[in-house]
């Protein structure tokens, strides 16, 4: 029998039998009759196994415009992330990747809008010389315009790259621990978790604050990645059927991997700057 998350004495909440543990989702006592070793959630009670998978992600529902489905999906993931991931089954990785791509495109469109508003404000303030300085200096006007127009595509590609990297780092420990779901489930889970990257736009604006902007930007991204790790832990536990301890390891694996890559990248940049600096 699969080991449940915690052992304690007591009577089962659904049967007149001695409990052998508690359901990690609802906290009720469970007995051997409640458990199903062949299920993707072997340590859950029967009621919770029925609840999980009874609903579909709003993005995957039939009917309705994509904007309405995207709004409902985003609201559910941001306001009720744990409940949303626990009450649904991730069955369509293609739809989930499409959602992540849509988030990336909208993020890029927001960047374009912010850049356009910034340029318009400079013109309204009668400061076209600043725009001209940028255009005639290091960044030609054509390059700035091209970046603004291509921002949705670039952010979409970046979003999909991060989803792929996060999925690989997440699914490796899941597979080593014998998770019940396949790689598609991991891709779907990481795709929906990528909605947190929308917070990067707010952090980019906050990064412009004098003195404190850089610290706010860095600390904000760390908080977003911690939030993502907690959601991935939920995916590992409910969708792959891992025990709570193993789910924590799998959920935090992408955070550790991406943090390591970030630290090594910063160190490499520092080395390049030092070695390539002017010599006296």
JOZIJO-V657700 format. One line per field, one symbol per residue. ss: DSSP state (H for helix, E for strand, L for the rest). phi: phi as a letter, one per 40 degrees, with the letter a starting at -180 (. if undefined). burial: # if it has 24 or more other ideal C-beta (glycine too) atoms within 12 Angstrom, else .. A space follows every 50 residues. Layout:
BEGIN
ss=???
phi=???
burial=???
END
This chain:
BEGIN
ss=LLLLLLLLLLELLLLLLELLEELLLLLLEELLLLLLLLLLLLLLLHHHHH HLLLELLHHHLLLLLHHHHHHHHHHHHHHLHHHHHHLELLLLHHHHHHHH HHHHHHHHHHHHHHHHHHHHHHHHLLLHHHHHHHHHLLLLHHHHHHHHHH HHHHHHHHHHHHHHHHHHHHHHHHHHLLLLLLHHHHHHHHHHHHHHHHHH HHHHHHLLLLLLHHHHHHHHHHHHHHHHHHHHHHHHHHLLLLLHHHHHHH HHHHHHHHHHHHHHHHHHHHHHHHHLLLLL
phi=.ccccabacibccbbcaccbibcccbgccbbdcccbccccbccccccccc ccgcbbcdccccggcccccccccccccccbcccccccbbcbbcccccccc cccccccccccdcccccccccccccfbcccccccccccbddccccccccc ddcccccccccccccccccccdcccccgccccccccccccccccdccccc cccccccccdgcdccccccccccccccccccccccccccbgccdcccccc ccdccccccccccccccccccccccccccb
burial=.#.##......#......########.####..##....#######.##. .##...####........##.###.###..#..#######.##.###### ############..#...#...........#............#...#.. ##..##.###.######.###.###.#.###..################# #.##...............##..##.##################.##### ########......................
END
